[in-house]
Amino acid sequence: MNADLPHRVERACQDLLTTGQPITFHEVAARAGTGRATLYRRPELRAIVEEHRQRDRHALTLTGLAVQIDHLRATWLCQPELAPV
């Protein structure tokens, strides 16, 4: 279960970003099924949340939109099943 935790954290952040909700450690932990302390203690998990929080802050700037588009393209290249039909 811990092996897929980074993926669950990434998915929780993406869901929050997509729905326009603030990306908080509390909400990410709840959606990923883990504790906030785990997100803070594990550097790789904290980095995922911080990256998405930063992305959220710049979401409405041209640079932010360009970064999101690049991120989506990269995701679709790695996981074509996630691409819109």
C-alpha positions, 0 to 999 in steps of 0.5 A: 500500500505504501508503494502506491502512496506517491501515486495517490498523493499525485492523483489527490493533488491533480483532482484538487487542481482540476476542481479548483479547490485549494491544495492543502496538506489536510485535503491531500492527506484525506484524499490520498488516505494517509496522515498529514504527518506522513506528507510532511515527513516523507520528502518525496511526498512533501515535494509533490504537494509543494509542486502542485501548490506552486502550480496552483498559485500560478495557474491563471498566469500565461506561464502557469497555463503553459506549464499546465499544458506541458504537464498534461502533454507529458502525462498523456505521453506516459499514460495515454489512457488518461488522454481525453477522447 
